[in-house]
Amino acid sequence: MSYLILVKHAMPEIAEGVPSAQWHLSSDGRQAAAAFAQILEAYAPTRIFSSHEPKARETAEIIARHFGLLSQSRDGLEEHHRHTVPFLAAGSFEAAVRGCLEKPSDRVFGEETADEAAVRFHSAVDAIDMEASDDNVAVVAHGTVISLYVSSLTGIAPFTVWEQLGLPSCVVIPRADRTCVKIVNPDPTPPPLGGGA
């Protein structure tokens, strides 16, 4: 059986005056990414892709190194666009994400709607999936867009998925049955983040 594995990046170093799309991994995040690579051994990824955002790219590089692979960054895998949103405390950030996911056709948070982000991410993932259809593919990306993708396959509310994704975590999607997803979260009580992680 082959898998598509959607990985949420590890913990970033939060920089309140910097858009979250530019955040890098924290030292704890780098350690967690290395530990998470061992968990991914169960799914034996043979190709690894990531968004261009530093926290995702760095997570992918750490995982790829564990498997003796090189990671590739691809357009379209970035998080829901919210570059102009100021830093938000954890509770406000969670409420903003919920509003975005529960009103997917409205631009209520950031520069694109959830529907627009979903179409962009789905297209990028599908292109990778077709290119590497015989491989176990890991795609390192971000919580909101992963949640939207999983919701489109399973019908599970995207915010419900979002709440279950730690830093890092993944959703394992068997290619034989894409509705039968498994969330792998080594830390079921991740610390709340603000900003746009």
C-alpha positions as CSV (number, residue, x, y, z in Angstrom):
1,M,0.0,0.0,0.0
2,S,1.3,3.5,-0.8
3,Y,0.6,6.6,1.2
4,L,0.2,10.4,0.8
5,I,1.4,11.8,4.1
6,L,0.5,15.4,4.9
7,V,2.9,16.7,7.6
8,K,2.3,19.8,9.7
9,H,5.6,21.6,10.3
10,A,7.3,21.6,13.7
11,M,7.3,24.4,16.3
12,P,8.5,27.7,14.9
13,E,10.4,30.5,16.7
14,I,7.6,33.1,17.2
15,A,8.7,36.6,16.0
16,E,5.8,38.9,16.7
17,G,6.9,41.7,14.3
18,V,7.5,39.2,11.4
19,P,4.7,37.6,9.3
20,S,4.3,34.0,10.3
21,A,5.1,32.9,6.7
22,Q,8.7,34.0,7.4
23,W,9.1,32.2,10.7
24,H,11.9,29.6,11.1
25,L,11.9,26.5,13.3
26,S,12.8,27.0,17.0
27,S,15.5,24.7,18.5
28,D,12.7,22.7,20.2
29,G,11.0,22.5,16.8
30,R,14.2,21.1,15.2
31,Q,14.4,18.4,17.9
32,A,10.8,17.5,17.5
33,A,11.1,17.3,13.7
34,A,14.0,14.8,14.1
35,A,12.0,12.7,16.6
36,F,9.0,12.8,14.3
37,A,11.1,11.5,11.4
38,Q,11.4,8.3,13.4
39,I,7.6,8.0,13.7
40,L,7.4,8.4,9.9
41,E,9.5,5.3,9.5
42,A,6.3,3.3,9.7
43,Y,5.2,4.9,6.4
44,A,8.6,4.8,4.7
45,P,8.4,8.1,2.7
46,T,10.5,7.9,-0.5
47,R,9.8,11.5,-1.7
48,I,9.5,14.6,0.4
49,F,8.1,18.0,-0.6
50,S,7.4,21.2,1.3
51,S,6.0,24.6,1.0
52,H,8.5,27.4,0.6
53,E,7.8,28.8,4.1
54,P,11.0,28.4,6.2
55,K,9.3,26.4,9.1
56,A,7.9,23.9,6.6
57,R,11.0,23.7,4.5
58,E,13.3,23.2,7.5
59,T,11.0,20.5,8.9
60,A,11.1,18.7,5.5
61,E,14.9,19.0,5.3
62,I,15.3,17.4,8.8
63,I,12.9,14.6,7.9
64,A,14.5,14.1,4.5
65,R,18.0,13.9,6.0
66,H,16.7,11.1,8.3
67,F,15.7,9.0,5.3
68,G,18.8,9.9,3.2
69,L,16.6,12.0,0.8
70,L,16.5,15.5,-0.5
71,S,13.4,17.6,0.0
72,Q,11.8,19.7,-2.7
73,S,9.8,22.9,-2.2
74,R,6.8,23.5,-4.4
75,D,4.5,26.5,-5.1
76,G,1.0,26.3,-3.8
77,L,1.7,24.4,-0.6
78,E,2.0,27.5,1.6
79,E,-0.4,28.3,4.4
80,H,-3.7,30.2,4.0
81,H,-2.5,33.7,3.0
82,R,-2.5,36.0,6.0
83,H,0.7,38.1,5.6
84,T,-0.9,41.4,6.6
85,V,-2.6,40.0,9.7
86,P,-1.0,41.4,12.9
87,F,0.2,39.0,15.6
88,L,-2.7,37.6,17.5
89,A,-2.7,36.0,21.0
90,A,-3.4,32.3,21.0
91,G,-7.2,32.6,21.8
92,S,-7.7,35.3,19.2
93,F,-5.8,33.4,16.6
94,E,-7.8,30.2,17.2
95,A,-11.1,32.2,16.9
96,A,-9.8,33.8,13.6
97,V,-8.9,30.4,12.2
98,R,-12.3,29.0,13.2
99,G,-14.1,31.9,11.5
100,C,-12.1,31.4,8.4
101,L,-12.8,27.6,8.3
102,E,-16.5,28.0,9.2
103,K,-17.1,30.7,6.5
104,P,-15.0,29.3,3.7
105,S,-16.3,31.5,1.0
106,D,-15.8,34.8,2.9
107,R,-12.6,36.7,3.3
108,V,-12.8,37.0,7.1
109,F,-9.1,36.5,7.9
110,G,-6.1,37.3,5.7
111,E,-5.9,37.8,2.0
112,E,-7.6,34.8,0.7
113,T,-10.7,32.8,1.6
114,A,-10.5,29.3,2.9
115,D,-12.1,28.1,-0.4
116,E,-9.3,29.9,-2.4
117,A,-6.6,28.4,-0.2
118,A,-8.2,24.9,-0.5
119,V,-8.3,25.1,-4.3
120,R,-4.6,26.2,-4.4
121,F,-3.4,23.6,-2.0
122,H,-5.5,20.8,-3.5
123,S,-4.1,21.5,-7.0
124,A,-0.5,21.5,-5.7
125,V,-0.9,18.3,-3.8
126,D,-2.7,16.6,-6.7
127,A,0.2,17.5,-9.0
128,I,2.7,16.0,-6.6
129,D,0.5,12.9,-6.1
130,M,0.3,12.3,-9.9
131,E,4.1,12.9,-10.3
132,A,5.0,10.5,-7.5
133,S,2.1,8.0,-7.7
134,D,4.2,5.0,-7.0
135,D,6.0,6.5,-4.0
136,N,5.2,7.1,-0.4
137,V,5.1,10.9,-0.5
138,A,5.4,13.2,2.5
139,V,4.2,16.8,1.9
140,V,5.3,19.2,4.7
141,A,2.8,22.1,4.9
142,H,0.5,23.9,7.3
143,G,-2.4,23.3,9.6
144,T,-5.2,25.3,7.9
145,V,-4.6,24.0,4.3
146,I,-4.0,20.4,5.5
147,S,-7.3,20.6,7.4
148,L,-9.2,21.9,4.4
149,Y,-7.7,19.1,2.2
150,V,-8.6,16.4,4.7
151,S,-12.1,17.8,5.1
152,S,-12.6,17.6,1.3
153,L,-11.8,13.8,1.4
154,T,-13.6,12.8,4.6
155,G,-16.4,15.3,5.2
156,I,-14.9,16.0,8.7
157,A,-15.3,19.7,9.6
158,P,-12.0,21.4,8.9
159,F,-11.7,23.0,12.3
160,T,-12.1,19.6,13.9
161,V,-9.1,18.4,11.9
162,W,-7.2,21.6,12.7
163,E,-7.6,21.2,16.4
164,Q,-6.1,17.7,16.3
165,L,-2.9,18.7,14.5
166,G,0.1,19.3,16.7
167,L,3.6,20.7,15.9
168,P,4.6,18.4,14.2
169,S,1.9,15.9,13.3
170,C,0.6,14.3,10.1
171,V,-2.4,12.9,8.3
172,V,-1.7,9.6,6.6
173,I,-3.8,9.0,3.5
174,P,-3.8,5.5,2.0
175,R,-4.0,5.9,-1.8
176,A,-6.3,2.8,-1.9
177,D,-8.9,4.5,0.2
178,R,-8.5,8.2,0.6
179,T,-11.4,8.6,3.0
180,C,-9.7,6.3,5.5
181,V,-7.2,8.8,7.0
182,K,-5.2,8.6,10.2
183,I,-4.0,11.5,12.2
184,V,-0.6,10.9,13.9
185,N,0.0,13.4,16.6
186,P,2.7,12.6,19.1
187,D,1.7,15.5,21.4
188,P,-2.1,15.5,21.8
189,T,-2.0,18.7,23.9
190,P,0.2,21.1,21.8
191,P,0.9,24.5,23.2
192,P,-1.4,27.3,21.8
193,L,0.2,29.5,19.3
194,G,-0.6,33.0,18.3
195,G,0.2,34.8,15.0
196,G,-0.4,32.6,12.0
197,A,1.5,29.4,12.7
